[in-house]
Amino acid sequence: MDIVVRKYSENDLGEMTKIWNHVVMEGQYFPQENGLSLEEAAAFFAEQSFTGVADEDGVIVGLYILHPNNIGRCGHIANASYAVKADQRGKHIGEKLVVHSLEMAKAAGFRIMQFNAVVANNKEAISLYKKLGFKELGTIPGGFKMNDDTFMDIIPFYLELT
């Protein structure tokens, strides 16, 4: 397994869109409720501060988006989202994506990475974020509507990049 995280290219858009939409439709990790068309995905990924893909020997197995969490006086805080192809989970691809996004965020001048809505039952992500030094900001009760219309707590996390 030789996984390289790199900037996405137009040739990656089809597989990226499939991976992104699969995570959206799972209804357990991303707040979006609707998938993206290929045209919407092209615009969405292009407008990010950085969009990276995990490439395993020419096959896209994951991706991330990096952008400001807010504007103006809070524009130094980054936010990112990560998606790993369902049949590739458990191979530490997410960790490679997060580490790369932290490097890119710092290079882009961001001072903090903040995750607004880590779903409390996403134990793998929470474990990874803690391993990488992220701190919990608390718990927002029922902050995430699951795909079965139940509500799950969310935990915001942050990491200082400087």
Buried (B, 14 or more C-beta within 10 A) or exposed (E): EEBEBEEBEEEBBEBBBBBBBBBBBEBBBBBBEEBBEEEEBBEBBEEBBBBBBBBBEEEBBBBBBBBBBEEEEEEBBBBBBBBBBEEBEEBEBBBBBBBBBBBBBBEBEBEBBBBBBBBBEBEEBBEBBEEBEBEEEEEBEEBBEEEEEEEBBBBBBBBEBE
